[in-house]
Amino acid sequence: MNYLVGMIYSNLFQTLYYVADRKYGGRLPIPVHCIMDEWPNVALPDDFDKILATMRSRGISCSIIIQNIAQMKALFKDSYESLIGNCDEFLYLGGNEKEGHKYVSELLGKETLDTNTYGQTKGRSGSYSVNYQQTGRELLTPDEIRLLDNRKAILFIRGERPIMDDKYDLKKHVNFRYTEDGGASPYDYAKTPLAHDDLKIDINRLDDYELLSTEDILGE
């Protein structure tokens, strides 16, 4: 059924772009944020990399949620790094994938270590020497990334230094009580008084129906 979600995304972006460009001069008056969970398992539009690069100017943003970097690389072999590059924030919550450990380690960069070496020779012609040396090492090696405390997360924000912080405890959120885990019922169902029954379409009378275009729906 993932192709249905892909169709919804395709139509969603087409409609949002059309409304932003034709009705509001290039930018939506109310920002739209898409939370794309299970992103690799959805049949995405073929030009999603271009959509991601241009949606910001139209007031559209999205959060791409994946299990590991390999999933993104499998879908966009030649452009997966540009997808990450088009995101202003990259939040690493941990994982057990070797390529992901290496990628995060490279993003963190290196640190400089100052090393002082002292030498002394005793005797009639004794000597004493001090050697100063600077060396570089990864801020966190791939192995240290693998062993990252499960309570920690690493956040990369464009133009800022990386941040390691505690993960937010969702059970402390003010709306947690409205979820099933917080004690609320799993769902609330009530039929709205303005709802209509499902339309019954006679397939033998399809010629009597007219397919409306996007322009007709928007009243243009």
Buried (B, 14 or more C-beta within 10 A) or exposed (E): EEEEBBEEBBEBBEEBBBBBEEEEEEEBEEEBEBEBEEBBEBEBBEEBBEBBBEBBEBBBBBEBEBBBBBBBBEBBEEBBEEBBEBBEEBBBEBBEBBEBBBBBBEBBEEEEEEEEEEEEEEEEEEEEEEEEEEEEEBBBBBEEBBEBEEEEBBBBEEEEEBEBEEEEEEEEEEEBEEEEEEEEEEEEEEEEEEEEEEEEEEEEEEEEEEEEEEEEEEEE
